[in-house]
Structure formats: structure tokens, C-alpha cells
Amino acid sequence: MIFDTVKSMIAKQLKVDEASITRESRLIEDLKADSANVMVMVMDLEDQFGIMVEDDQIMKLRTVGDVVDYIEKNQ
């Protein structure tokens, strides 16, 4: 399941409890990601799922659910 993979990757990268991550978790406000974290996360997701995230789409990925939805639409 894409959500579980994304959740695991985010928890590892941001060093947060995986159990605390939901689809509604906001990357910056709730999970304390900064722009560098987001860029690394996007690169990891591109490698993991074989997708390409356009630069103008990155700032639209505000929640974990946004990330999952983007992957599902573009895989």
C-alpha cells in the first residue's frame, strides 16, 4: 500500500513516530519538515515509485495524503 510506504519513508527521514503520521498530517506544520527535507523526500519517492515530481507540484504537496494521491495519479 502506497500510504504505508510513504509513511515509513517520512518517519525514517524526519525521525518521527510512524504511528503519529496520518493522511492529514501536514509535512511542514505537523511533521516539522523544512524545504530541504521535502526535497530529499521527493527524490526518495521518485526513486521508490519510479515517478517524476515536477518542481511546480512540490509546493502543492502539503499533507501526507497529498503525496499519496500524487503518487497514485502519476505512477
C-alpha positions as CSV (number, residue, x, y, z in Angstrom):
1,M,0.0,0.0,0.0
2,I,1.4,3.4,-1.0
3,F,0.4,5.1,2.2
4,D,2.3,2.6,4.3
5,T,5.4,3.0,2.2
6,V,5.2,6.8,2.2
7,K,4.5,6.9,6.0
8,S,7.5,4.7,6.7
9,M,9.9,6.8,4.5
10,I,8.7,10.0,6.1
11,A,9.0,8.6,9.6
12,K,12.6,7.5,8.9
13,Q,13.7,10.7,7.2
14,L,12.1,13.1,9.7
15,K,12.7,10.9,12.8
16,V,9.1,11.0,13.9
17,D,6.9,8.2,15.2
18,E,5.4,6.3,12.3
19,A,2.2,5.8,14.4
20,S,1.7,9.6,14.6
21,I,1.6,10.1,10.8
22,T,-1.8,10.2,9.1
23,R,-3.0,11.2,5.7
24,E,-4.0,14.5,7.2
25,S,-0.5,15.2,8.7
26,R,0.9,18.4,7.3
27,L,4.5,17.9,6.3
28,I,5.8,21.3,7.4
29,E,3.4,22.3,10.2
30,D,2.8,18.9,11.9
31,L,5.9,16.9,11.0
32,K,8.4,19.8,11.1
33,A,9.8,19.2,7.7
34,D,11.8,22.0,6.1
35,S,12.3,22.7,2.4
36,A,15.5,20.5,2.4
37,N,13.6,17.6,4.0
38,V,10.8,17.9,1.4
39,M,13.3,17.9,-1.5
40,V,15.1,14.8,-0.1
41,M,11.7,13.1,0.5
42,V,10.6,13.9,-3.1
43,M,13.8,12.5,-4.5
44,D,13.4,9.3,-2.4
45,L,9.8,8.9,-3.5
46,E,10.8,9.4,-7.2
47,D,13.3,6.5,-6.8
48,Q,10.9,4.3,-4.8
49,F,7.9,4.7,-7.1
50,G,9.6,5.4,-10.4
51,I,7.9,8.7,-10.9
52,M,9.0,12.3,-11.6
53,V,7.6,15.1,-9.5
54,E,7.6,18.4,-11.3
55,D,9.1,21.3,-9.4
56,D,5.8,23.3,-9.6
57,Q,4.0,20.4,-8.0
58,I,6.3,20.0,-5.0
59,M,4.8,23.0,-3.1
60,K,1.3,21.6,-3.6
61,L,2.3,18.5,-1.6
62,R,1.2,19.9,1.8
63,T,0.0,16.7,3.5
64,V,0.9,13.1,3.6
65,G,-2.4,12.4,1.7
66,D,-1.4,14.9,-1.0
67,V,1.8,12.9,-1.5
68,V,0.0,9.6,-1.6
69,D,-2.6,10.9,-4.1
70,Y,0.1,12.4,-6.3
71,I,1.9,9.0,-6.4
72,E,-1.3,7.1,-7.2
73,K,-2.2,9.5,-10.1
74,N,1.3,9.5,-11.6
75,Q,2.6,6.0,-11.1
